[in-house]
């Protein structure tokens, strides 16, 4: 089943995000390579595709996991979690309708 992982960044966490980004992307690429990633990306803190020093306000990942517990465990082990980028993370079942 698909699950949406919704994360909210701590204020002023851009430096920690940048440092943990290679490890974060490696995990996402592994999901993609396994055919389990529907989409992933950050929420810019301002209305711009390149927010610069404003950074990001959070992230969204939609991926397939065996169950809610597996999705929650995967999210808890995210390098952004370990680096203190995220202040809150929620994991919810997701039903893909369109496109």
C-alpha positions in Angstrom: 0.0 0.0 0.0 1.1 3.6 -0.5 1.9 5.9 2.4 2.4 9.6 2.5 5.2 10.8 4.8 4.7 14.5 5.6 7.5 16.2 7.4 7.9 19.7 8.9 11.3 21.2 9.2 12.7 23.0 12.3 13.2 26.7 11.6 16.8 27.5 10.5 17.6 23.8 9.6 18.9 24.5 6.1 22.5 23.7 7.0 21.6 20.4 8.6 19.4 19.6 5.6 22.2 20.2 3.2 24.6 18.1 5.2 22.3 15.1 5.4 20.9 15.4 1.8 23.2 12.8 0.1 22.2 10.1 2.6 18.5 11.2 2.4 18.6 11.0 -1.4 20.3 7.6 -1.4 17.4 6.1 0.6 14.9 7.7 -1.8 16.9 6.4 -4.8 16.8 2.9 -3.3 13.0 3.1 -3.0 12.8 4.4 -6.6 15.1 1.6 -7.9 12.8 -0.9 -6.2 9.8 0.6 -7.9 8.2 1.7 -4.6 8.6 5.5 -4.9 5.7 7.5 -6.3 7.0 11.0 -5.6 9.3 12.9 -3.2 10.4 16.4 -2.7 10.7 19.4 -0.4 8.4 22.3 0.3 10.2 25.6 -0.4 9.8 28.0 2.5 9.0 30.8 0.0 7.1 30.8 -3.3 10.1 29.9 -5.4 11.5 26.7 -6.9 14.9 27.8 -5.6 14.3 29.3 -2.1 18.0 30.0 -1.5 18.8 31.0 2.1 15.0 30.8 3.0 15.4 27.0 2.8 12.5 24.6 3.1 9.6 24.1 5.4 9.3 20.4 5.1 9.0 17.4 2.7 6.6 15.0 1.2 7.3 11.4 0.2 4.7 9.0 -1.2 6.0 5.4 -1.4 4.9 1.8 -1.1 5.5 -0.1 2.1 4.2 -3.4 3.4 2.1 -1.7 6.1 1.9 1.4 8.3 4.4 0.2 10.8 7.0 -0.4 8.0 6.4 3.1 6.6 6.7 4.7 10.1 10.0 2.8 10.7 11.4 3.9 7.4 10.5 7.5 8.1 12.0 7.3 11.6 15.3 6.2 10.2 15.5 9.1 7.6 18.8 10.9 7.8 16.9 14.2 8.1 15.4 12.9 11.3 18.7 11.8 12.6 20.2 15.3 11.7 17.5 17.2 13.5 16.0 18.7 10.3 12.5 17.6 11.0 10.5 18.7 14.0 7.4 16.7 13.1 6.6 13.7 10.9 3.3 12.1 10.1 2.7 8.9 8.1 -0.7 8.3 6.6 -2.1 5.7 4.2 -2.4 7.2 0.7 -4.8 6.3 -2.1 -3.5 7.2 -5.5 -6.4 8.3 -7.7 -5.0 10.6 -10.4 -3.2 10.8 -12.8 
